[in-house]
Amino acid sequence: MPALNELTIQIPNGISGFVGKNGSGKTTTIGVLLGLIKANKGQASMFGLDCWKNSFEIRQKLGVMHETNAYPGNFSARRFLTHVAKLYGITQIDQTITQLLKDVDLTHAQDKPIKTFSAGMFKRLGLAQALIGNPELAILDEPTANIDPLGRITILEKIKDMHTKHGTSFLISTHILSDLEKICNYLIIIDQGKTIDQGNINTLTEKYSANIYKIEVSNPPQFITALQKTDTIDKVWVENDKIFCKVNNPEMFCAEIPKIASELKLQLKGFQQTLNSLEEIYSQTVGEKR
């Protein structure tokens, strides 16, 4: 079974999320983009360059933060980043590293041995390494995994800051969808090596929320009984005294709701289309469908 099968994705400027189940092909895709894996069929290109034939040129424009990194524990953050900067051929090394340590909030720990770092500090060091060459695109693999909530917030803020200040684009592969919701403007969903969907997050949210509505009414049981007699409802359920409906004809459904409330002489307190979270979108596409 091929790891990737007719996978087609686009990575626009901005901050993009890359999600899928374990084994869906995310790591293989990143390997292809980095020129580490040669696809036996199809084409992969970045910046207008072939990912396999021009991998060196592409990697000069890329930064990468792997999920797990093996840092030299006895090195300080500054010494380690100095070594990386030399590999990139950076000329103003001290100035570059000083600014980068400030950007990722590691100035206070720049001379401490890396082996003494917390999990959050390790992640910020990885982010600094990914950004040291001022890349056009940084690929981050699970950048907020296995760190505390405050550490996750810090990493997310740093990513947003680097995009705002320097125009760096990001491709973030993660299982923590609530993190993507805070910073991403584009989402790529894959499963079994295929693209399930991709697009602007607002567009996807509207797309997967189109047929689900929330109703607040004075007598939910009575209202549900009437709803179930219509032909517009596929499913209806109640959460915290609020009625949720999955409908098959939104236009007709929206016209019927106020009529039913009026006929039953019930107070219609609220009626609106729901806007699904990324977790709910993910569930509808590759997870358990509601």
N, C-alpha and C positions, 0 to 999 in steps of 0.2 A: 504494500500500500504506500503510495507516494506521500511524503511529508507535506508537500504543497501541491494542490491540484486545482489548476485554473484560478489561482489566486491573483486578484487584481486590486491593487491599492494605490491611493494617491496620498502624498504627504504635503499638505499646503503649508504656507508660511503661518506661523502662530504656534500654539501649543496643542498637540494632537494626542489623544489617548489611543492605546492599542490593546484591545482586550480579547480574551478567549479562554476556554477551558485549558487545563493542563493537557499537553499533547496536541493542542489545536494547530501548532505550527508557528507560534510567535518567535521562539528562539531560532528556528530554522530561517524564518524570514529575516531576522536581524543579521544572521550569519551571511545570508545572500547579499543584503544591502552593504555589509562591510567588506564584501569580496572574499570572505573566508570559505564560502561554499559556492560551488559552481552549479547552477541550475542546468539540468540536462534537456530542458525544453523551455521555450519562452524567453522573455527578455526582462532584465532588471536594470534600471538606470536611475541615476541621481545626478542632479545638476547638469543634465544633458549628457552624462557620461555613462558608459557601460560599467556596471558594478564589478564585473570580473576582469575585463580587459584594462580598465582604468582605475583599479582599486586604490593604487597609491595616490593618484590625484584626488580621488574622492575622499580618502581618509585625511587628507590635508585640510578638507573643509568640514570634517566631522569631529565631534567629541563623543566619547562613549563612557557610560557609567554602568559597569556590570553589576549584577545582583550581589555577587560575592567577589571581594578583592583580597589579594594577598599583599599587604603592605609590609615593607621592612620595619619591623616593630621598634628597632633601636634608633631609627631615623626620626628626626623632628619633622613636623609638617612642612616647615620652610625648606629644610634640606631635601626632602622627598620631591616637593614641587620644583625646586631648583633643578634637580636631576631631570624631571619630566620636561621642563622648559628648555633645557639644553638639547634634548632629543627633538624638540619641535623647531630648534634653531631660532628661538626668541632672543632678541638682542638686549632689550632693556629688562633683564631678568628680575633684578631687585624691585624695580618699580612695578612690574607686572604682578609679581607674587604678593607684594604688600597690598595692592588694590584687591587682588583676588581673595586673600585671606580676610580682608575687611568685608568683601561682598558675601562671603559664606559664614561670617561671624566666627572666625577661628584665630583672630589676631591675638587674643588672650592666651591661646594655647600653641602658638606657632613654634615655640622652642621646646615643647614637651615631647617625650617619646610617643610615637604613635600607638605603641602597645598599651599606653595608659588611657587612651581615648574611650569615651562612651560610645554606644551604638550610634547615637545621633551624630556625634562628632566624626565617626567613620564615614557616615553617609555624606556629610558636608565636605569632607576631604575628597570623597569620590566625585562629588559635584564639581569641586575646584579642579580636579584632574581633568574632568570632561570639558571644562570651559577654558582651560589654560591657553589653548591656541586660538581663542576668539572664533570658534567655529560658526558656520552658518546654521548648522543643525546639530543638536546634541541628542543622542539616543540614550535614554535612561531606562534601565531594567530594574523594576521594583525599587524605586528610590526611597520609598517610605516604609518598606517592609521591616518588621521586627524592631521598630522603635516606638517610644511612647508617644501619646497624642500631642504633647507640646513639641516634641522633636519633629513630628510629621508636619505640624503647622509651620514650623521654622523652615523646613525644606521647601514646602509649597510656596511660602512667601519669597524665598530666594529664587526659585524658578521664575515666578512672576516678575520679580525685580529685574532679573537678567534679560528677560524678554523685553520688558519695557525700556530699560536703559540701553541695551546693546542690540536689540532686534534679533536676538538669537531665537531660532525656532527649536521646538522640542518634540520628540516622539517618545511618549512615556508608556512603557509596558508595565501593567500592574493588575493585581486582583482587587485592589482597594478602590472600588468605583466611586465611593463618596469623596475621595481625594481628587479624582479626575473632575468631578462635578464642580469643584471649587476653582479650577484653573483652566480647564480645557475649553477650546472653542470648536474642536473637531474630534470625531470619534470614528475609529475603525474597529469593526467587530468581525472576528474570524472564527471558524469552527471546522475541524477536520480538513485543514489546509485550504479552505475556501473562504472567500469574502461573503459574509452574511449580509452586512450592510455597512455603509460609511457615509459621513456627511457632517454638516454643521450641527452642533448639538441642539440648538434651538429647533432646527428643522426636524431632526429625529424625534425630539420630545413631542412636537406637535403631531408627527406621523403616528407614533405609537400611543398617543393619548386620544386620538381622534374619535374613538368609539366608546370611551369610558366617561361617564358623567356621575357627579355627586349631587345628591338631593337632600335637603334638610326640610322636613315637613312636620306639622304638629302631631300627626298620627301615622308613624311609619308603617305599622302592620296593615292598616286600612288602605293606605296608599299603594303598598306593594300588591295587595290583592287586585286592585284595579289595574296596575301596571301589567300584571301577568296575563291579563285578558287581551292586551294589545299584541300586534304582530311585529313590534319594533325591538323587542327585548330578547337577547340571546341568553343573558344571565343577570341575576340580581342578587345582591347580598348586602348585609348590614354590618357596619363597623362603627362602634361608639354612637349608636342612634342615628347614623347617617346612612342613607341608601346609596349604594353604588350600582350602576347599571352598565353592562356591556351591550351596546345596541348595534343593530344591523342597518338602520336607516336614520342617521342623525337628524336630518332635516325634518322628517315626520315626527320623530321622537320629541324634538324641541318644541314642536307645535302642540303636541298632545299634553305635555306636562302641566302648563297653566290651566288647560281645559279640565283635566282630571281634578286638580286641586280645587277649582271653582265648583265643579259639579258635586264634590264631596264636602264642600264648605270647610276646607282645611286651610291652614295658614302655610303658604309656601315661603319658608324662611331663607332658603338658599338653593340655587340651581346653577351649576357650572361644570364645564369640561375640566377633567383632571389633567394635570401636567405631571407625567410620570418622572420619577427619578431615574438615574442611569441604571440602578440596580433592577428596576422594573422593566426598563427597555432591554437590558441584558437577559432578564428572565424570559421575556417574550420572544427573543430571537434565538438564543442558544440554550436557555435553561428550561425549567418547567413552565409551561404556559398556563396562564391564569384560567 
